[in-house]
Amino acid sequence: MENIKTIHPTQLASLVKQGCIILDVRTDMEHREAHLNCKHIHVPLDTLDAQKFMTDNNLPADSDVYILCRGGKRAASAAEMFEAAGYHNVHVIEGGLLACQECGTDVSGTSVAAKTNSCCTPRPATSAPIPLERQVRIAAGLFVALGSLLALTSSAIFALIPLAVGCGLIFAGITDRCGLALILTKAPWNK
């Protein structure tokens, strides 16, 4: 990771004007929820092949590629993939899309539109799925409530369900990787 170059999100506007290559490595659902409102290429990290990306986009080996994810960790992983494949002009956008939004970068998507509505204005009807973060909270709450109810009414062994959810939440908080979110991104309503 020491060799990976980074840029601050405030530099993004000038790079976009120069026609830079921005690669968004978040999941399809995250990309639908919010994405840069400028030219960029979206390839989820789990399907990314650095060599194929460069070839498919007709990019010379010395092209600068600016990589973006939600907070920076997946972008760093993608940058390491590019480095390992021999492409050394990769840059991670520090703080990911969250930092870009904080810096005022123009972002659009289904959850961005939802956030701009005040609590007094009815939200427009949409066929977009519930944002992933809310799905995780709903599922975790459901598992905890169901496990607790079963532990109280049938067998104490069911107390392991809320315990497992709690351990999963601790792990997700420490590593910023959520197994439940990963599973939910594969659900048919999130495709």
N, C-alpha and C positions, 0 to 999 in steps of 0.2 A: 504493500500500500504506500510505501514511502515514495515511490516513483510516480504515483498518480498525481496529476496536476488538478487543481481546483480553481474555480472562479466564484466570485461573489454574485448572488442573484442580481445585484444592481448593474452588473456589467452586461446582463443579458440583452437589454434593449439595443445597445449599440451593436452587439454581435448579430442580432436578428436583422438589423438594417444592412449588415455586410453579407447577409445570406448564409449564415453559418448552418451547419448540420446539427440539429437537436434531436437526440434519441431519448424517447420516453420509455422506460423499461417497467412501468407499473402494469398491473393486471388489466384486462379488458374492462372489467367493472369499474376499477378506480379511474381509468381513462375516461369512461362515459360520465362518471360523476363530476370530474373536474380535469381540465387539461389546458395547456397554454393556448391562447387565442392567436397563435402565429404558426407559420409553417414549421412542422416537426414530423418526425417519423415515430410511430408507435410500434414497438416489438416487445411483448412481455419477456421478462428476464428468463422465465423457464423455457422459452422457445428460441432465445437469442443464440445465434452462431455468428461470431465476429467476422469470420471470413466470408460467410454467405451475405451478411449485412453489407459489407464493403463492396462485394461483387454485384449484388442485386441493385445497389444504388449507384453503380459506376463510379465509385470513389477511389482515387489513387491512394496508395498506402500512406502517404504523408498528409492526408486530409485531416483537418481538425474536426473532432466529433465531441459534442457537448452532451453529456449524459445526465438524465434527470429521473428521479423517482419521487416518492413521497417525502422522505426525510434525508436521504443521502446514502443509506447503507446498501441498498440494492444497486444504486448507481456505481458505488465503489466496487461491488462484485462484478458488475458488467465491465467496468474499466479494467479490472484485473484480467477478465477474459480477453479483452482487446490487446492488452499488454502481452499476454501469453501467446497470442496469435501473431505477434510481431508488429502491432499497430501502436505506436508510442505517442501519437498526438491526440490522446483522449483527455478530456477534462470533465471532472465531476462538478455539477452545479451544487455548491454548498447549501445544505439545508433542504434541498429538493423543492418540490412544488409548494410546500408549506412556507418556506422562506421566500419564494418568489411572490406568493400572495401577500405576505407581510410587507414586501418591498413595493407593492403596488403593480406588479406585473399583471397584464390583462389575462384573465382566466375565464373559461366558459365551461358549461356542462350542466348536468341535471341537478346536482346538489348545490352548485353555485347559484342557480336560479332560485332554488328553494330557500337559500340563506338570505336572499335579498328581500324576500317577502316579510313584512312585519307580522307580528302575532295577530294583528287586527284585520289583516287582509286574508281572505280565503285563498288557499293555495290552488293553483289550476290543476284540473284533473290530468294525470299523466300516467302512462303505462310503464314508466321507469320503475325498476325495483327499489325497495327500501335501501338506503345507503348501507354499505357493508358494515360500517362501525355500529349502526343501530341493529343490524341483523345479529352481530356477535353479542351485543348486550341482551337482545331478546332470547337468543339461544342459551346463553350462559344462565340467565335468570330462570328460564324454563327448566334447565337441567338441575339447578339448585333447588327450586321449588318442588319439582317432581321427586328428586332424590330424598329431600327432607320429608316429604309427605309419605313416601314409601317406607323410609326408615322408622317413622313414627307409627305407622299403621300395620306394617307387615313384618319386616326383618331389619335388624340393625345393620346388616351388610350393605343395605342401600345407602347408608351414610357415606360410603366410599364415593358415590357420585358427586355430591357437593365438594368433598375433599379433593377429588380429581380436578373439578372445575376451578377451585381455588388455587391449586398448584399450577394449573395452566395459565391462570390470570397473572400469577406471580412471575412465571417464566416469560409471558408476553411482555410484562412491564419491564423486566430486566433486559431482555434481548431485543425488544421491539419486533418480535416475530410471533405471530399468533397462529397456532395450529388450527383453531376453530375458524378463523378468517380464511385460511388457505382452503379448508374443506368447503366452506360456504361459497367461495368463488367458483367451485366446480359444480355447484347446484344448478339444475336446469333453468331456474328463473333468473339466474345471474349470467346466462350465456348471451 
